[in-house]
């Protein structure tokens, strides 16, 4: 059996009745979290550009643009909604440490706009969308754990895994069988490999970073539509000659599909507790703890040493990111994030202001910050340690373990935590009463006759 046929059968086997209650609750929380991120990114320049473009290229009105009543084609809805979800770098994260400095990762919620759009178009129930989501997350997770190395090490973007999850989500909702979903994965996989210049060391980040996952996921939707009509794709797209494993990792045997684990991948997904690159969270939390506990003022600081994993050192500590000039680079700059953690006491959406990138106080703290590789953290990302030395010679040290971070699979967020995050993301754009209605609807999705009934609740007040 081909890898894609195996993954397709895994996806189809996850009927709602077979999904544990714990996973259903987590899926509902992840949907609410994803919508919070989308509202948080609505007013971004990326969000505006992508919504305008979606309306220009749209076909029939099939699915809703989040935050509006506007309906566009399913493909256009994905291209409008995913960049808003991704903009704050606040949406969920799925990752596996393969080796020091090498982490296989993806943001599975970047494929969720496919399930939202298709579910709305077809009048699917809340249960149907939840099952499709869980299936898509499972496919993405099974792919990640089969990699010989990360896509990043091979110079490809981590979102290259998302078309396969999108095929599973769309395929389930559209009633495709395992053979058709396998064909869809072959179709999508053969023309959706993204370059990692969008997430590379030595390169300033750009707005395309917010859109790449959406484009990749949308191709999964297109592939499912084509496969339903009978178009064929390479069934051995993963393990075949010059297929995924061969082209990306160097040989067909560089991917090994592992047996199913004891827990569904939706339960191993991290809900991010701050809007920054996922592996910086340990050192940011350690820094804010020290500043708050000891009342340390920025002008008192002589130096800050961040001891963290290898990947964080080279990925968010490379020279290009030291003095960021835009939001996309700033959320991947350990230096900027540390400075703002000291100045604001937290990393929230409000730190990403143009004036902060040239603020002398920020630059002074950046100049006093050093990243240091701690090998002891490589296997327990994003655990880290912060050491602050003050000008009077005092030294303060704090280590944060990964399970200390709320949202980690070992320390999951509850509905109240997601509501707090939603309020933070929405800012003044949406009243708290509306957020409460959205949260209630998300937590009742498994009882909703139509998933589409959720969409009008997301319309931003004008």
LOVEXVEX-543243 format. One line per field, with one value per residue (C-alpha): x, y, z; residue number from 0. Coordinates in nm, 4 decimals, always signed. Layout:
BEGIN
X = (X | ...) $
Y = (Y | ...) $
Z = (Z | ...) $
setor = (NUM | ...) $
//
This chain:
BEGIN
X = (+0.0000 | +0.1347 | +0.2012 | -0.0788 | -0.3285 | -0.2330 | -0.2773 | -0.6098 | -0.7397 | -0.6216 | -0.8154 | -1.1332 | -1.1157 | -1.1475 | -1.5255 | -1.6577 | -1.7828 | -1.4302 | -1.2659 | -1.2111 | -1.3959 | -1.0656 | -0.9679 | -1.3061 | -1.2716 | -0.9206 | -1.0363 | -1.3070 | -1.0519 | -0.8158 | -1.0932 | -1.1674 | -0.7946 | -0.7661 | -1.0579 | -0.9025 | -0.5834 | -0.7810 | -0.9595 | -0.6208 | -0.4837 | -0.7880 | -0.6614 | -0.3093 | -0.1832 | -0.1460 | -0.5074 | -0.6368 | -0.4376 | -0.5411 | -0.9095 | -0.9142 | -0.7444 | -0.9843 | -1.2795 | -1.1188 | -1.0455 | -1.3516 | -1.5912 | -1.9334 | -2.0222 | -1.9531 | -1.7706 | -1.7380 | -1.4394 | -1.3779 | -1.4803 | -1.7206 | -2.0470 | -1.8767 | -1.8898 | -1.6394 | -1.5391 | -1.3909 | -1.0447 | -1.0650 | -1.1877 | -0.8804 | -0.6534 | -0.8305 | -0.8595 | -0.5298 | -0.3057 | -0.5144 | -0.4772 | -0.1026 | -0.0260 | +0.0342 | +0.2431 | +0.0035 | -0.1653 | -0.1011 | +0.2204 | +0.3015 | +0.6669 | +0.9085 | +1.2747 | +1.4676 | +1.8213 | +1.9964 | +1.8943 | +1.6594 | +1.2851 | +1.0132 | +0.7230 | +0.4052 | +0.1194 | -0.1743 | -0.4398 | -0.3135 | -0.4991 | -0.8186 | -0.9605 | -1.0065 | -1.2297 | -1.4124 | -1.4814 | -1.5814 | -1.7851 | -1.9749 | -2.0340 | -2.1676 | -2.3772 | -2.1692 | -2.2433 | -2.0091 | -1.9275 | -1.8327 | -1.5909 | -1.4375 | -1.3799 | -1.2262 | -1.0002 | -0.8813 | -0.8135 | -0.6109 | -0.4052 | -0.3409 | -0.2119 | +0.0170 | +0.1534 | +0.2133 | +0.4075 | +0.6243 | +0.7276 | +0.8272 | +1.0848 | +1.4526 | +1.5325 | +1.3170 | +1.2061 | +1.3971 | +1.7292 | +1.6533 | +1.5888 | +1.2123 | +0.9356 | +0.7590 | +0.4202 | +0.4979 | +0.3253 | -0.0056 | -0.1486 | -0.1683 | -0.3655 | -0.5864 | -0.6582 | -0.7681 | -0.9935 | -1.1525 | -1.1701 | -1.3593 | -1.6114 | -1.6601 | -1.7209 | -1.4082 | -1.2968 | -0.9432 | -0.8322 | -0.9554 | -0.7910 | -0.4692 | -0.4965 | -0.5612 | -0.2460 | -0.0535 | -0.1922 | -0.1273 | +0.2088 | +0.3449 | +0.3188 | +0.3338 | +0.6879 | +0.7710 | +1.1153 | +1.2406 | +1.3690 | +1.0450 | +1.1717 | +1.5477 | +1.8412 | +2.0204 | +1.7047 | +1.4708 | +1.1164 | +0.8383 | +0.4588 | +0.4601 | +0.5497 | +0.1870 | +0.0432 | +0.2567 | +0.0726 | -0.2630 | -0.1526 | -0.0224 | -0.3412 | -0.5600 | -0.3810 | -0.4908 | -0.8503 | -0.8087 | -0.6548 | -0.9493 | -1.1923 | -0.9950 | -0.9626 | -1.3377 | -1.3878 | -1.1490 | -0.8159 | -0.5268 | -0.2048 | +0.1058 | -0.0016 | +0.3642 | +0.4172 | +0.5942 | +0.8094 | +0.8344 | +1.1307 | +1.1853 | +0.8921 | +0.8665 | +1.1291 | +1.3677 | +1.3525 | +1.3524 | +1.5574 | +1.7793 | +1.6490 | +1.3114 | +1.3790 | +1.4301 | +1.0673 | +0.9324 | +0.5638 | +0.5477 | +0.2729 | -0.0053 | +0.0773 | -0.1298 | -0.2595 | -0.4089 | -0.1922 | -0.4553 | -0.3731 | -0.0015 | -0.0571 | +0.0632 | -0.1613 | +0.0722 | +0.0686 | +0.2381 | +0.2550 | +0.6136 | +0.8132 | +0.7290 | +1.0775 | +1.1420 | +0.8637 | +1.0778 | +1.3320 | +1.0649 | +0.8721 | +1.1922 | +1.2776 | +0.9338 | +0.9375 | +1.2645 | +1.1560 | +0.8288 | +0.9543 | +1.2488 | +1.1106 | +1.4017 | +1.3934 | +1.5397 | +1.7926 | +1.9249 | +2.0252 | +2.3897 | +2.3374 | +2.0876 | +2.2056 | +1.9592 | +2.0602 | +1.8494 | +1.8369 | +2.0556 | +1.7792 | +1.6625 | +2.0195 | +2.0703 | +1.7101 | +1.5944 | +1.9379 | +2.0999 | +2.2336 | +1.9617 | +1.6948 | +1.8832 | +1.7358 | +1.4056 | +1.2383 | +0.9004 | +0.6541 | +0.7341 | +1.1012 | +1.0313 | +0.8263 | +1.1275 | +1.3886 | +1.4939 | +1.6702 | +1.3650 | +1.1330 | +1.3616 | +1.3776 | +0.9999 | +0.9557 | +1.1624 | +0.9884 | +0.6300 | +0.6454 | +0.4806 | +0.4873 | +0.1459 | +0.0157 | +0.0609 | +0.4438 | +0.4546 | +0.4547 | +0.6806 | +0.8078 | +0.9355 | +1.1774 | +1.3757 | +1.3104 | +1.6467 | +1.5317 | +1.4655 | +1.7959 | +1.9855 | +1.8383 | +1.9060 | +2.2702 | +2.2914 | +2.1369 | +2.3400 | +2.2151 | +2.4074 | +2.3587 | +2.2643 | +2.2845 | +2.0700 | +1.7747 | +1.7993 | +1.5734 | +1.3238 | +1.2413 | +1.1299 | +1.2686 | +1.5281 | +1.7003 | +1.7384 | +2.0147 | +1.9893 | +2.2863 | +2.2222 | +2.4652 | +2.5077 | +2.6522 | +2.3446 | +2.2659 | +1.9167 | +1.8529 | +1.5328 | +1.4837 | +1.1506 | +1.0630 | +0.8388 | +0.5609 | +0.5645 | +0.4269 | +0.0483 | -0.0680 | +0.1985 | +0.0396 | +0.1493 | -0.0176 | -0.3122 | -0.5218 | -0.8894 | -1.1780 | -1.1112 | -0.7492 | -0.8562 | -1.1149 | -0.8423 | -0.6283 | -0.9252 | -0.9781 | -0.6084 | -0.6192 | -0.9420 | -0.8297 | -1.0905 | -1.2153 | -1.4715 | -1.6719 | -1.6235 | -1.9893 | -1.9382 | -1.6260 | -1.8259 | -2.0887 | -1.8171 | -1.6565 | -1.9920 | -2.0601 | -1.7166 | -1.7537 | -2.0945 | -1.9801 | -2.0223 | -2.3947 | -2.4303 | -2.6419 | -2.4485 | -2.0931 | -2.1839 | -2.3933 | -2.0664 | -1.9584 | -2.2088 | -2.0911 | -1.7459 | -1.8551 | -1.6660 | -1.8742 | -1.8567) $
Y = (+0.0000 | +0.3440 | +0.5994 | +0.8245 | +0.5374 | +0.4508 | +0.8134 | +0.8355 | +0.5295 | +0.6767 | +0.9941 | +0.8111 | +0.5831 | +0.8807 | +0.9029 | +1.1368 | +0.8473 | +0.7042 | +1.0264 | +1.0333 | +1.3031 | +1.4575 | +1.5045 | +1.6528 | +1.9117 | +1.9969 | +2.0318 | +2.2803 | +2.4825 | +2.4843 | +2.6099 | +2.8916 | +2.9666 | +2.9800 | +3.2217 | +3.4420 | +3.4607 | +3.5453 | +3.8356 | +3.9504 | +3.9615 | +4.1174 | +4.4772 | +4.3868 | +4.5015 | +4.1359 | +4.0712 | +4.3665 | +4.2770 | +3.9125 | +3.9889 | +4.2388 | +3.9875 | +3.7092 | +3.9264 | +4.0101 | +3.6483 | +3.4884 | +3.2576 | +3.1678 | +3.2757 | +2.9579 | +3.0466 | +3.3460 | +3.5723 | +3.5762 | +3.9074 | +3.9936 | +3.8824 | +3.8628 | +3.5233 | +3.4130 | +3.0818 | +2.8196 | +2.8684 | +3.2456 | +3.2088 | +3.0026 | +3.2663 | +3.5401 | +3.3657 | +3.1829 | +3.4939 | +3.6551 | +3.3404 | +3.3351 | +3.7066 | +3.7332 | +3.4119 | +3.3112 | +3.0061 | +2.6493 | +2.4549 | +2.0864 | +1.9890 | +1.6997 | +1.7398 | +1.5145 | +1.6175 | +1.9172 | +2.2187 | +2.0140 | +2.0252 | +1.8901 | +2.1303 | +2.2681 | +2.5013 | +2.2672 | +2.5354 | +2.6995 | +2.4179 | +2.4734 | +2.7380 | +2.4495 | +2.2630 | +2.5850 | +2.6709 | +2.3248 | +2.2620 | +2.5867 | +2.5251 | +2.1733 | +2.2516 | +2.0170 | +1.9728 | +2.0766 | +1.7103 | +1.6700 | +1.9638 | +1.8474 | +1.4986 | +1.6434 | +1.8661 | +1.5811 | +1.3716 | +1.6505 | +1.7045 | +1.3305 | +1.3225 | +1.6209 | +1.4676 | +1.1290 | +1.3026 | +1.5003 | +1.1968 | +1.0127 | +1.2696 | +1.1736 | +1.5401 | +1.8488 | +2.0197 | +2.3240 | +2.1391 | +2.0351 | +2.4033 | +2.3669 | +2.5445 | +2.3594 | +2.4334 | +2.1786 | +1.9217 | +2.1120 | +2.0122 | +1.6520 | +1.7547 | +1.9758 | +1.6838 | +1.4788 | +1.7562 | +1.8397 | +1.4762 | +1.3663 | +1.6488 | +1.5938 | +1.2200 | +1.0973 | +0.7389 | +0.6356 | +0.5932 | +0.9391 | +1.1041 | +0.9225 | +1.0572 | +1.4072 | +1.3865 | +1.2770 | +1.5653 | +1.8281 | +1.6891 | +1.6995 | +2.0802 | +2.2147 | +2.2321 | +2.5743 | +2.7342 | +2.8068 | +3.1530 | +3.2619 | +3.1266 | +3.1326 | +3.2582 | +3.5491 | +3.6754 | +3.9533 | +3.8211 | +3.9490 | +3.9394 | +3.6274 | +3.4427 | +3.4949 | +3.3589 | +3.0614 | +2.8047 | +2.9216 | +2.8828 | +2.5348 | +2.4301 | +2.5709 | +2.3471 | +2.0531 | +2.1693 | +2.2030 | +1.8556 | +1.7044 | +1.8632 | +1.7250 | +1.3800 | +1.3614 | +1.4172 | +1.1321 | +1.3030 | +1.0814 | +1.1658 | +0.9668 | +0.7301 | +0.6937 | +1.0687 | +1.0245 | +0.7144 | +0.6943 | +0.7645 | +1.1439 | +1.1836 | +1.3746 | +1.1804 | +1.1450 | +1.5095 | +1.6641 | +1.4259 | +1.2715 | +0.9146 | +0.7353 | +0.5537 | +0.8786 | +0.8734 | +0.6043 | +0.6018 | +0.4936 | +0.2925 | +0.4950 | +0.6224 | +0.6036 | +0.9595 | +1.1500 | +1.4283 | +1.6888 | +1.6206 | +1.6816 | +2.0232 | +2.3315 | +2.6329 | +2.9304 | +3.1466 | +3.4425 | +3.5818 | +3.4936 | +3.2147 | +2.9008 | +2.8116 | +3.1525 | +3.1109 | +2.9569 | +3.2376 | +3.5082 | +3.3671 | +3.3410 | +3.7036 | +3.8392 | +3.6350 | +3.7935 | +4.1456 | +4.1113 | +3.9204 | +4.1472 | +4.4740 | +4.5121 | +4.8343 | +4.8567 | +5.1225 | +4.8932 | +4.6150 | +4.5607 | +4.2426 | +3.9692 | +3.6192 | +3.3815 | +3.0177 | +2.8132 | +2.5391 | +2.5321 | +2.6089 | +2.9186 | +3.0473 | +3.0321 | +3.0742 | +3.3699 | +3.4969 | +3.5436 | +3.8933 | +3.9849 | +3.9516 | +4.1391 | +4.4804 | +4.4011 | +4.6564 | +4.4885 | +4.2710 | +3.9523 | +3.9681 | +4.0997 | +3.7982 | +3.5804 | +3.7974 | +3.6717 | +4.0045 | +4.2209 | +3.9862 | +3.9936 | +4.3731 | +4.4029 | +4.1438 | +4.3723 | +4.6931 | +4.5637 | +4.2718 | +4.0514 | +3.9764 | +4.0651 | +4.1905 | +4.5507 | +4.5265 | +4.5106 | +4.8811 | +5.0489 | +5.2950 | +5.0088 | +4.8912 | +5.2161 | +5.3022 | +5.3788 | +5.1918 | +4.8789 | +4.9033 | +4.9546 | +4.6347 | +4.4450 | +4.5530 | +4.4104 | +4.0729 | +3.7621 | +3.4224 | +3.1199 | +2.7614 | +2.5294 | +2.1679 | +2.0612 | +2.2365 | +2.0761 | +1.7819 | +1.9826 | +2.2761 | +2.5464 | +2.5184 | +2.7891 | +3.0045 | +3.3811 | +3.5468 | +3.9195 | +4.1037 | +4.4514 | +4.7426 | +4.7030 | +4.3537 | +4.1487 | +3.8428 | +3.6958 | +3.3587 | +3.1801 | +2.8530 | +2.7683 | +2.4111 | +2.3395 | +2.2072 | +2.5406 | +2.7053 | +2.7159 | +2.5667 | +2.2954 | +1.9498 | +1.8690 | +2.1852 | +2.2453 | +2.5606 | +2.5493 | +2.7539 | +3.0406 | +3.0581 | +3.0704 | +3.3376 | +3.5506 | +3.5053 | +3.5935 | +3.9188 | +3.9988 | +3.9293 | +4.1167 | +4.4242 | +4.6945 | +4.5583 | +4.3245 | +4.3586 | +4.1010 | +4.0016 | +3.8981 | +3.7015 | +3.5154 | +3.4224 | +3.2942 | +3.0920 | +2.9398 | +2.8457 | +2.6879 | +2.4824 | +2.3617 | +2.2769 | +1.9054 | +1.9751 | +2.2225 | +2.1110 | +2.3426 | +2.4605 | +2.7622 | +2.9043 | +3.0026 | +3.2406 | +3.5282 | +3.5508 | +3.6532 | +3.9669 | +4.2655 | +4.5673 | +4.8614) $
Z = (+0.0000 | -0.0898 | +0.1816 | +0.0578 | +0.0446 | +0.4001 | +0.5101 | +0.3272 | +0.5095 | +0.8402 | +0.7607 | +0.6639 | +0.9666 | +1.2023 | +1.2079 | +1.4737 | +1.6861 | +1.6985 | +1.8125 | +2.1913 | +2.3814 | +2.4887 | +2.1241 | +2.0356 | +2.3115 | +2.1995 | +1.8387 | +1.9420 | +2.1385 | +1.8405 | +1.6140 | +1.8596 | +1.8832 | +1.5038 | +1.4773 | +1.7467 | +1.5432 | +1.2279 | +1.3970 | +1.5304 | +1.1757 | +1.0111 | +1.0071 | +0.8987 | +0.5601 | +0.4648 | +0.5590 | +0.3567 | +0.0455 | +0.0519 | +0.1143 | -0.1743 | -0.4027 | -0.3009 | -0.4010 | -0.7365 | -0.8333 | -0.6758 | -0.8515 | -0.7068 | -0.3492 | -0.1526 | +0.1690 | +0.3999 | +0.4526 | +0.8295 | +0.9845 | +0.7005 | +0.5417 | +0.2018 | +0.0326 | -0.2290 | -0.3838 | -0.1527 | -0.3030 | -0.2639 | +0.0958 | +0.1813 | +0.0268 | +0.2238 | +0.5607 | +0.6082 | +0.5931 | +0.8666 | +1.0795 | +1.0265 | +1.0528 | +1.4292 | +1.4381 | +1.7145 | +1.5632 | +1.6701 | +1.6271 | +1.5781 | +1.6139 | +1.6651 | +1.7656 | +1.5250 | +1.6226 | +1.7815 | +1.5740 | +1.3562 | +1.4234 | +1.1964 | +1.2338 | +1.0814 | +1.1675 | +1.1032 | +1.1533 | +0.8354 | +0.6542 | +0.8556 | +0.6168 | +0.3724 | +0.6188 | +0.7052 | +0.3409 | +0.2207 | +0.5348 | +0.4828 | +0.1129 | +0.1648 | +0.4722 | +0.6854 | +1.0548 | +1.3317 | +1.3863 | +1.0197 | +1.0307 | +1.3594 | +1.2176 | +0.9009 | +1.1094 | +1.3312 | +1.0212 | +0.8601 | +1.1753 | +1.1900 | +0.8332 | +0.8952 | +1.2159 | +1.0543 | +0.7777 | +1.0189 | +1.2197 | +0.9028 | +0.7896 | +0.7867 | +0.8538 | +0.8671 | +0.5485 | +0.6737 | +0.6732 | +0.3148 | +0.2267 | +0.1820 | +0.3703 | +0.6525 | +0.4933 | +0.2230 | +0.4483 | +0.4498 | +0.1087 | +0.2330 | +0.5410 | +0.3253 | +0.0920 | +0.3928 | +0.5253 | +0.1918 | +0.0838 | +0.3928 | +0.3660 | -0.0078 | +0.0336 | -0.1443 | -0.0911 | +0.0054 | -0.3539 | -0.4483 | -0.1455 | -0.2327 | -0.5879 | -0.4507 | -0.2400 | -0.5488 | -0.7522 | -0.4857 | -0.3797 | -0.7324 | -0.7589 | -0.4027 | -0.2692 | -0.1243 | -0.0909 | +0.2586 | +0.1723 | +0.3444 | +0.6783 | +0.6346 | +0.8350 | +0.6715 | +0.5036 | +0.6089 | +0.6348 | +0.4092 | +0.3967 | +0.1784 | +0.5005 | +0.6038 | +0.2811 | +0.1820 | +0.3947 | +0.2597 | -0.1008 | -0.0260 | +0.1532 | -0.1240 | -0.3741 | -0.1601 | -0.1994 | -0.5765 | -0.5916 | -0.4033 | -0.6501 | -0.9434 | -0.7883 | -0.7281 | -1.1007 | -1.1809 | -1.2393 | -1.1376 | -0.9586 | -0.8645 | -0.5874 | -0.4826 | -0.4504 | -0.1143 | -0.1658 | -0.5444 | -0.7708 | -0.7750 | -0.5403 | -0.2101 | -0.0114 | -0.3045 | -0.4120 | -0.0646 | +0.1486 | -0.1188 | -0.1472 | -0.1665 | +0.1614 | +0.3569 | +0.4668 | +0.6992 | +0.7845 | +1.1472 | +1.3152 | +1.4719 | +1.8191 | +2.1344 | +2.1008 | +1.8125 | +1.6758 | +1.7536 | +2.1208 | +2.0665 | +1.9100 | +2.0975 | +2.1429 | +2.1473 | +2.4578 | +2.2923 | +1.9415 | +1.8544 | +1.6941 | +1.8916 | +2.0133 | +2.1697 | +2.4261 | +2.6977 | +2.7083 | +2.6751 | +2.9697 | +3.1745 | +3.0994 | +3.1898 | +3.5114 | +3.6241 | +3.5329 | +3.7207 | +4.0240 | +4.0940 | +3.9594 | +3.7183 | +3.5177 | +3.1646 | +3.2684 | +3.5445 | +3.3053 | +3.2196 | +3.0163 | +2.9297 | +2.8432 | +2.6817 | +2.7101 | +2.4720 | +2.2103 | +1.9019 | +1.6533 | +1.8380 | +1.8480 | +1.4731 | +1.3555 | +1.5665 | +1.6608 | +1.3210 | +1.2405 | +0.9888 | +1.2570 | +1.5296 | +1.4422 | +1.2673 | +1.0433 | +0.9987 | +1.1879 | +0.9962 | +1.0994 | +1.4490 | +1.5575 | +1.4704 | +1.6468 | +1.9895 | +2.0411 | +1.9730 | +2.1636 | +2.4674 | +2.4596 | +2.4408 | +2.7172 | +2.9414 | +2.8365 | +2.8267 | +3.0682 | +2.8031 | +2.4317 | +2.2885 | +1.9518 | +2.0643 | +2.0586 | +1.6781 | +1.6039 | +1.3507 | +1.6116 | +1.8306 | +1.5620 | +1.5861 | +1.9531 | +2.1228 | +2.4360 | +2.2299 | +2.0451 | +2.3727 | +2.5169 | +2.1955 | +2.2170 | +2.5703 | +2.4784 | +2.3948 | +2.2798 | +2.4042 | +2.2940 | +2.5784 | +2.4549 | +2.7498 | +2.5849 | +2.2400 | +2.3229 | +2.5288 | +2.2995 | +2.3852 | +2.7394 | +2.8058 | +3.0660 | +3.1020 | +3.3042 | +3.3742 | +3.5213 | +3.6580 | +3.6710 | +4.0473 | +3.9909 | +4.0857 | +3.8782 | +3.8322 | +3.6697 | +3.5662 | +3.3807 | +3.2182 | +3.1231 | +2.8250 | +3.0470 | +3.2332 | +2.9210 | +2.9078 | +2.5803 | +2.5696 | +2.5234 | +2.8799 | +3.0101 | +2.7797 | +2.7668 | +2.8605 | +2.7232 | +2.9647 | +2.8482 | +2.4830 | +2.5640 | +2.7245 | +2.4155 | +2.1922 | +2.3830 | +2.3430 | +1.9684 | +1.9028 | +2.0947 | +2.0519 | +1.7189 | +1.8724 | +2.1964 | +2.4692 | +2.4477 | +2.0851 | +2.1748 | +2.4388 | +2.1790 | +1.9457 | +2.2236 | +2.3206 | +1.9587 | +1.9166 | +2.2322 | +2.1106 | +1.7560 | +1.8128 | +1.8560 | +1.5678 | +1.2718 | +1.0409 | +1.0818 | +0.8674 | +1.1518 | +1.3193 | +1.0444 | +1.1010 | +1.4617 | +1.3382 | +1.1531 | +1.2899 | +1.3948 | +1.1560) $
setor = (0 | 1 | 2 | 3 | 4 | 5 | 6 | 7 | 8 | 9 | 10 | 11 | 12 | 13 | 14 | 15 | 16 | 17 | 18 | 19 | 20 | 21 | 22 | 23 | 24 | 25 | 26 | 27 | 28 | 29 | 30 | 31 | 32 | 33 | 34 | 35 | 36 | 37 | 38 | 39 | 40 | 41 | 42 | 43 | 44 | 45 | 46 | 47 | 48 | 49 | 50 | 51 | 52 | 53 | 54 | 55 | 56 | 57 | 58 | 59 | 60 | 61 | 62 | 63 | 64 | 65 | 66 | 67 | 68 | 69 | 70 | 71 | 72 | 73 | 74 | 75 | 76 | 77 | 78 | 79 | 80 | 81 | 82 | 83 | 84 | 85 | 86 | 87 | 88 | 89 | 90 | 91 | 92 | 93 | 94 | 95 | 96 | 97 | 98 | 99 | 100 | 101 | 102 | 103 | 104 | 105 | 106 | 107 | 108 | 109 | 110 | 111 | 112 | 113 | 114 | 115 | 116 | 117 | 118 | 119 | 120 | 121 | 122 | 123 | 124 | 125 | 126 | 127 | 128 | 129 | 130 | 131 | 132 | 133 | 134 | 135 | 136 | 137 | 138 | 139 | 140 | 141 | 142 | 143 | 144 | 145 | 146 | 147 | 148 | 149 | 150 | 151 | 152 | 153 | 154 | 155 | 156 | 157 | 158 | 159 | 160 | 161 | 162 | 163 | 164 | 165 | 166 | 167 | 168 | 169 | 170 | 171 | 172 | 173 | 174 | 175 | 176 | 177 | 178 | 179 | 180 | 181 | 182 | 183 | 184 | 185 | 186 | 187 | 188 | 189 | 190 | 191 | 192 | 193 | 194 | 195 | 196 | 197 | 198 | 199 | 200 | 201 | 202 | 203 | 204 | 205 | 206 | 207 | 208 | 209 | 210 | 211 | 212 | 213 | 214 | 215 | 216 | 217 | 218 | 219 | 220 | 221 | 222 | 223 | 224 | 225 | 226 | 227 | 228 | 229 | 230 | 231 | 232 | 233 | 234 | 235 | 236 | 237 | 238 | 239 | 240 | 241 | 242 | 243 | 244 | 245 | 246 | 247 | 248 | 249 | 250 | 251 | 252 | 253 | 254 | 255 | 256 | 257 | 258 | 259 | 260 | 261 | 262 | 263 | 264 | 265 | 266 | 267 | 268 | 269 | 270 | 271 | 272 | 273 | 274 | 275 | 276 | 277 | 278 | 279 | 280 | 281 | 282 | 283 | 284 | 285 | 286 | 287 | 288 | 289 | 290 | 291 | 292 | 293 | 294 | 295 | 296 | 297 | 298 | 299 | 300 | 301 | 302 | 303 | 304 | 305 | 306 | 307 | 308 | 309 | 310 | 311 | 312 | 313 | 314 | 315 | 316 | 317 | 318 | 319 | 320 | 321 | 322 | 323 | 324 | 325 | 326 | 327 | 328 | 329 | 330 | 331 | 332 | 333 | 334 | 335 | 336 | 337 | 338 | 339 | 340 | 341 | 342 | 343 | 344 | 345 | 346 | 347 | 348 | 349 | 350 | 351 | 352 | 353 | 354 | 355 | 356 | 357 | 358 | 359 | 360 | 361 | 362 | 363 | 364 | 365 | 366 | 367 | 368 | 369 | 370 | 371 | 372 | 373 | 374 | 375 | 376 | 377 | 378 | 379 | 380 | 381 | 382 | 383 | 384 | 385 | 386 | 387 | 388 | 389 | 390 | 391 | 392 | 393 | 394 | 395 | 396 | 397 | 398 | 399 | 400 | 401 | 402 | 403 | 404 | 405 | 406 | 407 | 408 | 409 | 410 | 411 | 412 | 413 | 414 | 415 | 416 | 417 | 418 | 419 | 420 | 421 | 422 | 423 | 424 | 425 | 426 | 427 | 428 | 429 | 430 | 431 | 432 | 433 | 434 | 435 | 436 | 437 | 438 | 439 | 440 | 441 | 442 | 443 | 444 | 445 | 446 | 447 | 448 | 449 | 450 | 451 | 452 | 453 | 454 | 455 | 456 | 457 | 458 | 459 | 460 | 461) $
//
